[in-house]
């Protein structure tokens, strides 16, 4: 490297080759160890958090909630203030939410 006469700092010139330093040659890190795969199907990587019964109950709960909203839309009274919009529809929707709560908390059968 040649010294810059005006500023007194080191600058590279075309005449001098670039020197390799120890920091320039970086060693590649070792790959992380992989986990051993077990043959137990219940412990597979694609295992779902709930059982089949839980998902079936969740779908039924969603269907009941949608049916409740549909029942509320059938009310012919002004602004939905009839029996279907104020009483039956909300009760059906709440029943769907109770079923969803049960579906989430029920233990899957092994």
N, C-alpha and C positions, 0 to 999 in steps of 0.2 A: 504494500500500500504506500502510496505517496502522500506526503504531507501537503495540504493546501497551504500555500505560502501566505495567502491573505487572511484566512480565518484560523489557521493553525489546527484544523481538524483533519482526520484521516479520510481520504476519498479513494475510490477504486479507479484505476486507469485501465486502458485496454492492454497495456504492455504487461501487466502483472496478472498471473492466473489467480483464480479464487481458491483459497486454501480451505480444505475440508476440515471441519472441527469434529470433535467427538459428539457434539449435540446434533450434528446433521445426520449421523448414522443412527437411526432409532431402531431398536429391536422390536419386532412385532410381539404384542402380548400373547400369552398363552390363551387358547380358547377356554371358555368357562366349562366346568364339568357338567355333563348332561345327567338328567335324572333317569334312573332305571325304570323301565316300563314293566308294570306288573301284569299278570295274566288275569287278574280279578276284574270281571266286567263291571262290577258296581263302582270301581275306583277309576274308570276310564276318564280321559280328558274331556270327552263330550257328554259327560253325565249332566242331566238336567237337574235343577234345584228342587223340583217338585215331582211327585209321582203322577201316574196316568190318571188316577182318580181326582187329584187336585186340579189338573188341567181341564178335565171334563166338567167339574163343578164350576171352575172359573168361566168356561164358555157358557154354561147354563146360566150363571149369574149375569153375564153380559147380555144374553138373550132376554132375560127377565127385565133388566133395566131398560133395554130398548123397547120391550113390549109396554112397559109402564109409560114411557114417553109417547109411544104411539097412542095409548089409551087417552092420555091427556090431550093429544091433538084431535081426538074424535069429538070432544065436547063442543056442542053447538051453541052453548050460552055465550053471551057477550063477554069478551076478554077471558074466556075459559073459567067462568065463575060457577059452572054447574057441578053436578055430582062427580062426573068423570074427571074434570080438571082439578077439583079441589080435594077430593076424597080418595077415589079408587086408584087413579093414576099414581099419586104420590105414595100410597101404601104399597103398590106393586113395585115401584122404584126402590123404596126402602127395603122391601123383601129381597130384591136383587142384590143390594149392597150388603145385607146380612149374609146372604149366601156367599158372596165374594169374600167376606171376612172369614167365614167358616172354611172356605176353600183354601185360603192362605195358611190358616193355623192348623188345619187337619194334618196329622202325621201320615206320611205315605206308607202304605203297606209294603213290607219288604219281601 
